[in-house]
Amino acid sequence: MSNDCYRPKYHFTPEQQWMNDPNGLVYFQGEYHLFYQYYPNGTTWGPMHWGHAISKDLTSWEHMPIALEPDEHGYIFSGSAVVDWHDTSGFFGGEAGLVAIFTHHKNAGENGAVRERQSLAYSSDAGRTWIKYSGNPVLADDRFPDFRDPKVFWHAASERWIMVLASGQTVSIYHSPNLKEWTFASQFGEGEGAHIGVWECPDLFELPVDGDPSHTKWVMLVSIGNAPEYPEGSRTQYFIGQFDGSVFQNESAPESVKWLDGGRDNYAGVSWSDIPAADGRRIYIGWMSNWKYAQVTPTESWRSAMTLPRTLALRSREGRTLLAQLPVRELDQWKKDTRQWQDLLVEPGANPLSELALTSFMLEAEFELQTAAEFGFKVRASDAYETVVGYIAETQELFVDRSRSGNTDFHADFSGSHAVKAEALNGSLTLRIWVDSCSVEVFAGEGEAVITDLLFPAEEQSGLAVYAKHGTVKLTSLRISSLFA
């Protein structure tokens, strides 16, 4: 195939055909399950199925048969999966099993009016085969044509299941004793945050602040669909607050908007259910694309990848609470041939990394700010092309500029530069940069600022540079590892 150079080395992709949102993320019996929106008959969006893959370590994935296919109720849209430990559903004869909660999407009637309703499927063999519940659908509300993407979890304090569900431009919250019968509890979102597109793929979970289990807050993720008038396309916001089993209360001003990612290519992400308490992590993964151009990216037999799986944490910074994210520790096993540098003075026009040639790699750098107005790295570079991962000292902005990254002309909105605020603490900035065959993911500090962007460079674009403009910067430490999958 002519362009398989774009297939990632260490990110999840389908073996072939179209993929979008991650679905049904659940951990059970030593295995991480990743389901995803899948169209097995083409490389653009079509009648949605649930694709399926399994991993024991979040890095090596075994492709499984399609888990759920369209039926008389419609396409199989996004949703979640849980372990029904105490057989509240009655599906498992008193044992534990897996239950998937998903949206049935159907264009019904002569006028093509959309109906979206929530349904169940269950598995008694650790996710290998699935049986759809005979009583489907289990939840409907004809007021909302957009009524989808259920995320379900067990709320221990109230001893019942909770569902958060996208309903137009709000999130509706329901509760249930058995996953089959659902009662409306509340609605969140009117006048809160950004409303620049339809709300999708909500998630709701509790995290300790700064690792303190006695001080916790709740986080709600809400993805926002692409609207033509906004160049950013689809992206994800988050809210921080409290949840009592019925109502979520946002702690920030209603007009405040917190973006999960400063890049263009992290959408519809949700977190794994049933990570063991002994592990304690909240692990997240997103779809690494954007509805602006997802269906025309320059790959052939397959289309779309997932982001790196990431551990989420709440961190306090000067009276604010931020949602931070860093790649999971399991990815460290892929680091090879690590090289290290210390105390490099980076001056304009000099590049101490000029001998390196890397296409899939990870680097971790700590800079001590000096007089440079701008500094950073140029990755996947050649004489004509480069992707710039830079930092502007005066405005404390981290950016990725992919305008000369390689193949960019497949869509007018792909090229460009994307920035996010990243504070340098005590005059120091840490960057972790993960580069793969078609992506760059940048994490500043302890993951408080993140940029995820697709790239489509040629194979020969393997150069790497560190740079400074209008002054010097000290590269206190640098570690670069090749990555193999």
N, C-alpha and C positions, 0 to 999 in steps of 0.2 A: 504494500500500500504506500502511496506516495508521501503521506504526511503523518505516518505513525510516530514521527519524531515528537509530535505533540502529546502523545499518551504519557501521563505522569508515571514516574518511577515509584513513588511512595504515597500517592493519593489514590483513594478508591474511585474506580470508574466501572461502568458496566462492560461486560465482555464485548457487547455490540449494542447498537440501537440507542434509543433516547432514554435519558434519565433526568428527573428533576428532584423535588423535595425529598429529604429523608423522612421516613415514617417508622412507626412501631419500634422505636429504639428501646430495647429491653435486655437485661442481663439475667440469665437463668442457667443453673447447673454448669457454671464455669465458662459460659459462652456469651459473647456480645452479639445480639441480633441487630442487623441493619436492614430494614425494609426501605423501599424507595419507590417513588412514582416512576413507572416504567411503561414504555410503549414498545412491544417486541417486534413490530412490523415496520419500523421506520426510524429515521434519525431526527425527526421533528415530532412535536407533541401530537398525540393521538389518543384514542380510547385508553384510559388509564388502568393499569394493573399495579399490583404490588410486586416488584422485584424483591430479591432476598439474598443476603449474604451473611455469613457467620464468621466470627473471629474469636480466638482465645486471648488475643493480646492487643486488639485495636489497630494492628499494623498489617498483619497478613490475613487476607479475607478469602474464604471459600465461597464461590458462587453456587447458589442453590437454585432449584426449580422455582418458577413463578409461584408465589404464595396465594395470591387472590386474583381472580379474573372477573371482568364485567359479567353481569347477570341481568335478570329481568328488572332489577331495581336500578340499574345504571352502571356507570363507570365506578371504579374504586379510587376515590380521591384520598387525600391525606388523612392521617389519624395516628393513633398511638397504640401501644401494647403494654400490658401489665402482667405481673404474676399474681394470680388469684390464690394466694397462699392458703386461705381457709375455705376455699370452694364456696364463696358467697353466691356465685352464679348458679351453683348446682350442676355444672357441666362435667365435673371430674370425680364424682362418686366419693367425695370426701378427701380426695387428694389435691395437691397443688397442680395448676396448669396455666397455660398462657391464654390470655384473652386479648384480641385485637378489637379496637373501637375505631371505626373509620366512617367516612362520608360516602354515601351512595349519591352519585350525581347523575341526573337524568333530564334531558330536554323533553318535557312531556307536553302533550296536547298539540293541537293544530297550529297554534301560534308559536310553538317552540319554547314556551315558558320553562324556565329552569326550576327543578325541584331538587333540593339538597336535604338529605335526611341521614341520621346516624344509625349505624348498624354494627353488629357484632360477628366475630368469628372466633373459634377456639381451637386449641391444639393440645392434645394429650401426649404427644410424642416429642416434646422439647422443640416445637416449631417446625418439624419436618413436614407435617401435613396439617391442613386447616379445614374445619367444618364451619360453614356459615350457619348462624342461628336461624332456626325455622320461624322465629317471631320477628324477624327483621321487617322494617326498620324499628328501632326502639325509641327514637326521638325525632320529632318533626315540628316545624313551626312555619306555616305558610306565609307569615308576615315577611320573612327574610328570603329573598332569592339567593343571597350569599349567606350560607348557614353551614359552616364546614370546619374541618380540621380539628376534631376533638382531641384534646390532651387530657388524659385521665390519670389520677394518682390517688392513693389511699391516704386519707387525712386522719392520722392517729388520734388527735385530740378529740375529734367529733365521731370517730369510729365509723366512717362512711367514705364512699368513693366521691371524689370531686371531679367534675368535668369543666374545663374552660374551652369555649367554643367561639370561633369568629362569627359574628353576626352583623354583617355590613361594615360599619365603622365603629363597632363596639365589640367587647368580649362579654358573652353571656356565661354565667356560672350556674352550674347545676350540682345536685348531690343525689346519691343513690345508695341503697343498702346492698344491692346485688348486681349492679352493672346493667340490669335490664329495665328497671323502672326509674325514671329520672324526674326530679322535682326542681323547678326553677328557684334559684336563690337570689340572684342579683345580676346587675349589669354594670360594667365598667367601661368608661372611655369617652362618653359624650363630653366634649369640651376639654379633653385631656390629651396632651401630647400632639403628635402630628397626624393630620388627616388629609394627606396628599394622595391617597389612593385607598383601595379597599383593604381592610384589615384581614390578615391571614395568619395561620399557624401560631396560635398563642401557646405559651408555656407558663407555668407558675410553680415556683419552688422556693424553699427556705434555705438561706445560707448564713453562716456565722460571719460577723464583721471582724476583719483582721484575725481570723482564726479563733475567735473567742466563742465557745459554744454557749456561754451565758448571755451573749448579745447577738441576736439574730434578726434578720429582716427578710422580707419576701421580695422576690423578683418576678416581674411579669414581662415576658418577651412578646412582642407583637411585630410581625412582618407586615410590610406595606407594599401593595402591588404597584406595578408600573403605571404611571399616568403620563400621557403624551407631553403635557406641558412642563414636566419636570425632568431635567437632563440626567439626574441621578438614577432614574429607573427604580427598580425594586430594591428595598433595603429594610433593615430591622431596627426598631427602637426598643428601649426597655424602660420600665418603671420600677421604682423601689418603694416599698411601703410595708404594710401589715395586712395579714389575712386571718380572719377568725373562723374560717370554715364556711362562711357564707358570703362575706363582703371583702373585697380588696380595696384598701385605702392608699392612694398615692401620697407619699410624704412630700413631694415637690409641688411647686406652683403648677396649676393646670397647664399653663402655656409653656412650661419647660419641656424641652425635647432632648432626650439622651439617645444617641445613636450607638449601636453595638459595635459598628465597624466603620472606619473612615474611608474604606475602599468601595468598589462597585460590585464586588463579587462574593458576597456572603449573604445568602438569603434563605428564608424558611427554616432556619436552624432550630432544633429542639434538643432536649437532653434525654439521656438514658434513664429509664426507670429501673428500680430494684438493684442499683449498685449496692453491694453489701455494706452494712454499717461499719464493719471493720476497715473497709477501704475509705469510705467517707467522702469520696469526691462527687462533685456534680459535673458530669462529662457531657459535652455538647459537640454537635457537628452540624454544618450547614451545607447547603447546595452552593457550589462555587461557580455561580453564573449570575446573570441578570436578564430579566425578561425583555430589556431593550434589544438585546442581540443574541439571546441564548440559542435561537433556532438557526442562526447563520454563522456561528463560529466555525473556523476553517478546519474541521475534522470530517472524516468521511464515514467509516463504518460504525463509529460510536460518537456519542455527544454528551458531554458534561462530566464533571468530577465533583467529589465532595471536598470540603475544606479538611485540613488536619483536624482530628479530634482534639478537643481543648478542655482543660480543666477550668471551671469558672470559680471566681472568688470575689467577695466584697472587700474593698479596701477603702479606708478613710484617708482623705487628703484635705487638710485645712478646712475642716468642718463639713466637707462633702463626702458622700459615699459613692464610690465608683464600682462598676462591674468590670473586673479584670479577667483576662483569659490568656492562658499559656498552653502550648502544645503538651499533650500528655507525656509523661515520663517514659512510657513504653517505646516511644520513637527513638530514644537514645540508642537502642540496640542497632540501629542502622548506620550510626556514625562510623566512618572508616577514615584511616589516614589523616588523623587530626594533626593540624599544624598550629603552632602558637607563636605569637609575637607579644612583646611588652615594650611599653614606653617609646612608641614611635611618634616622632614629630612630623605631622602631615603639613606640607607646605604647598602653596599653589604651584601647579605644573609638575609635581612629583607623584609617582605611583609606585610604592614599594611592592605592590602585588602584581606587577606587570608580567611576571613569568607564569602566573597561574592560568589554567584552562579548566573551567568547571561548568557543568550544566545542571546537575542536581546536587545541591549542597546546603549546608546550614552554617551560618556564621554567628558568633556572639561577640559583640564589641562593646567596650566601655570607653567612652570619650570623656576627657576633661576639657571643658570649654575654655578657649583662650580668646584670640582676637578674630578668628574666622567668622565672617558673616553667615556663611553657609558651609556645610560639610556633609559627608556621607559616603555612599558607595554607588558604583555603577556596575550592574550585574548583567549577565547575558549580553556582553558588549562585543562589538567588532569595530572596524574602522567607520562603518556607516550607521551602526545601530547601538542602542544602549537603553537600559531601564535604570532610571535614577531613583535611589532611595536616599533622600536628603533631609536635612534639618536646617531650618532658618532660626538663627539664634535670637534675633530681636523679638520675633513674634512667637517663639517656642512652638513652631509648627513642624510636624513631621509630614513628609509628602512622598508619594510615588508618582513619578512622571513616566508614563508609558507611551508618550506621543511618538517616540522613535524606537519602540520596543521590538519591531519586526513587522509582521503582517497585521496591519491595523485598518485597512481600507474596506473590510467586509461590512462595516456599519459606520455611519456618520458619528454615532455617539460613543464609539469605543475609545478612540484616541483621547488623550488628555492627562491632566495631573489632578491628584486627589490628596487632600490634606486633612490632618486632624491635630488638635492641640495635644502636645506632649511636654509636660513640664520637666525641665532639667533640675534634679534635686541636688542642692549643694554644689552646683556647677558641674554635675556629672550626668551623663546620659548613657543608658544601656540600651542596645538594640540587639534583638534576635531576629535574624532574617533567614527564612526558609525559602529556597528557590527550587522549583521543579521544572519539568519540561514545558509546562504551560502556565506557570503561576509564580507569584511572589507573595509571601505572607510575612508581615513585619509586626513585631511586638516590641513596644517601647516600655522602659521601666520594668515593672513586674506585670506587664500586660494591661496596664491602664489605658493605653492607646494602641490601636490595632488598625492595620490597613491590609486588606485582602484584594488582590487584583490578578486577573488573568493576563497572560502574555502569550504571544505566538511567535517566538523567535525561530530563526533558522538554526539547524544543528551546529553550524560553524560559529554561531554567536556564543562563545565560551569565555570571553575575557572578563576580568574582574579588576576593578580599580577602587581605591580609596582616594577621596579628593577633599580639598579645602579651597574656599574662595575668599579673597579679600582678607587674608590673615591666616593664622595657623591654628591648629587644634592638636591636642595630644591624644593619641590612641593608647590609652593606659594598658589595655589588654585586648587581644584579638585571638579567637580560636575559630578555625575553619575546618569543617569535616565534610568529606565527600559522603554522599548518601546512596546506598544501594538497596534495591528491593528484590 
